[in-house]
Amino acid sequence: MKKYDFLLDAIGNTPLVKVKFETPGSVYAKLEYLNPGGSVKDRSALYMVQQAEKSGQLKPGGTLIDASSGNQGIATAMIGAARGYKVIITISEKSSLEKVNTIKAYGAQVVVCPSTEFIEDPRSYHSQAVAIHKKTPNSFMPNQYFNIENRNAHYSLLGPEIWKQTEGKVTHFFAGAGTGGTVSGVGKYLKEQNPNIKVFAVDSINSFRTTKGHPKPYKVEGMGIDFVSPVLANEVISEFIPVSDEDALGMLPVLASQHGMLVGPSSGAVAYAAKEYAKTLGKNDLAVMIFGDSGRAYLTKNFYNKN
Ligand SMILES: Cc1ncc(COP(=O)(O)O)c(C=O)c1O
């Protein structure tokens, strides 16, 4: 194991672990919940902050402000604490209490906003973050929903990591899509190495995208394409797989009690999609799925009790 002089250098290099699904091929989970802030969002949050420091948009003593379903906020709060920035996070009331409390524990301020159907709604957590950013001097908003650096983070870090860990043998890639940064950045990198790799964006059946603009509420947090995202690179996505709350949440006790993997709802959705697809894999196929965060952030939601 490596040793690090600075906490944020420990982001990335997460394990890739085989999951025993019924398949002629192999399916591996990338355990992103083992990042220091507990999710895949550590990577994009750090990258966006580093780019802003380089370009001068973020200056010493500045304030970081972003809208988040939780994990981007947790990552930003951790980075702010480690680098000496003040942090304000707007979050939807749908997000778990554990996530809100984690952001606060890092010393950040949290503004809980109503859960709205559309991101453009002035009450939405995104609109609220924009408003706070406008009135806060010396502030920087990473703006994960509209900042292409979010996708570039996964293109430069997570994509190459998966390619190396699988020794170039990866054939299928599954990730939950919220902003679309993870699936697009990794997908773009992998397709550049081998254009035959299939890239799957896992979405909610109730999202803005799946319902063609008529979204309904859903329980899965972090993923679900709820707006026309400039971060999403449609050209690298082979297929969008919509998954219901029931199927996503139904996987959680299975993964925890039969595979020893205590993961969050987006990982449940990704695992459901990959498990179904895995039945059709050939013996040389190697699928990688992103397990974006840990189930510890959702224990009070009772997704894990089968009784
Ligand atoms: C646990 C989890 N999975 C998946 C995603 C979706 O990632 P992306 O925004 O890169 O599409 C998020 C985003 O917040 C997340 O927190």
The ligand as an SDF file (V2000), in Angstrom:
LIG
                    3D

 16 16  0  0  0  0  0  0  0  0999 V2000
  -23.6910    7.3740   -5.4150 C   0  0  0  0  0  0  0  0  0  0  0  0
  -23.7390    8.0340   -6.7490 C   0  0  0  0  0  0  0  0  0  0  0  0
  -23.8240    7.2570   -7.8420 N   0  0  0  0  0  0  0  0  0  0  0  0
  -23.8900    7.8110   -9.0670 C   0  0  0  0  0  0  0  0  0  0  0  0
  -23.8800    9.1810   -9.2420 C   0  0  0  0  0  0  0  0  0  0  0  0
  -23.9910    9.7370  -10.6330 C   0  0  0  0  0  0  0  0  0  0  0  0
  -22.7580   10.2080  -11.0720 O   0  0  0  0  0  0  0  0  0  0  0  0
  -22.6550   11.3030  -12.2150 P   0  0  0  0  0  0  0  0  0  0  0  0
  -23.1610   12.5960  -11.6370 O   0  0  0  0  0  0  0  0  0  0  0  0
  -21.2040   11.3610  -12.5460 O   0  0  0  0  0  0  0  0  0  0  0  0
  -23.5000   10.8780  -13.3580 O   0  0  0  0  0  0  0  0  0  0  0  0
  -23.7860   10.0170   -8.1290 C   0  0  0  0  0  0  0  0  0  0  0  0
  -23.8000   11.4520   -8.2840 C   0  0  0  0  0  0  0  0  0  0  0  0
  -23.9430   12.2050   -7.3400 O   0  0  0  0  0  0  0  0  0  0  0  0
  -23.7060    9.4260   -6.8480 C   0  0  0  0  0  0  0  0  0  0  0  0
  -23.6200   10.1900   -5.7500 O   0  0  0  0  0  0  0  0  0  0  0  0
  1  2  1  0
  2  3  1  0
  2 15  2  0
  3  4  2  0
  4  5  1  0
  5  6  1  0
  5 12  2  0
  6  7  1  0
  7  8  1  0
  8  9  2  0
  8 10  1  0
  8 11  1  0
 12 13  1  0
 12 15  1  0
 13 14  2  0
 15 16  1  0
M  END
$$$$
